[in-house]
Amino acid sequence: VKLVESGGGLVQAGGSLRLSCVVSGASFSRLAMGWFRQAPGKGRESAGAISRNGANTDCPDSVKGRFTIARDVAKNTVYLQMNNLKPEDTAVYSCAAKSAAYTDDTFSSLDSYTYWGQGTQVTVSS
C-alpha cells in the first residue's frame, strides 16, 4: 500500500491549505484513514480521522472548526482542508491508513494505523 501526500507549503496566518493523500495498492473503500502531524521537537498527534464510508469524521479540539477531513472514493484520495491556519499548526503532516472491519469506525491513535505516507511540510508564518 502506498500513500502519497501533496499540498503542503508556506502560508500566512489566517490562510488556508488543502492537503491530499492518494492511496494505491489496496481497496480504498476498505481503509479507514487519518491525518497526523508532527511539529519540531514534539510527538506525532492526530489532525483528523475518517471512517471507511466517509460518514464519520473526528478531529481533535485543537483543530476542530478549522480543519475538515474528507475522502473521494473515485479518486482514492483523502483530503485535509485547513482553514484559519495558525503558526502552531506548523508541522509535517502525514496521512495514514488501516484496514477496518466496520465501515463507520474512526481511529485517532497513531498506533492503530498500518500504512503511512512520507509527509508534507506545512509552515504557517505569523
GIRA-V210167 format. One record per helix or strand. SS is the DSSP state (A for helix, B for strand). FROM is the first residue (numbers start at 1). TO is the last residue. If there is no record, write none. Layout:
{{SS,FROM,TO} {SS,FROM,TO}}
//
This chain:
{{B,2,6} {B,9,12} {B,17,24} {A,28,30} {B,31,38} {B,44,50} {B,57,58} {B,67,72} {A,73,75} {B,77,82} {A,87,89} {B,91,99} {A,110,112} {B,115,116} {B,120,125}}
//
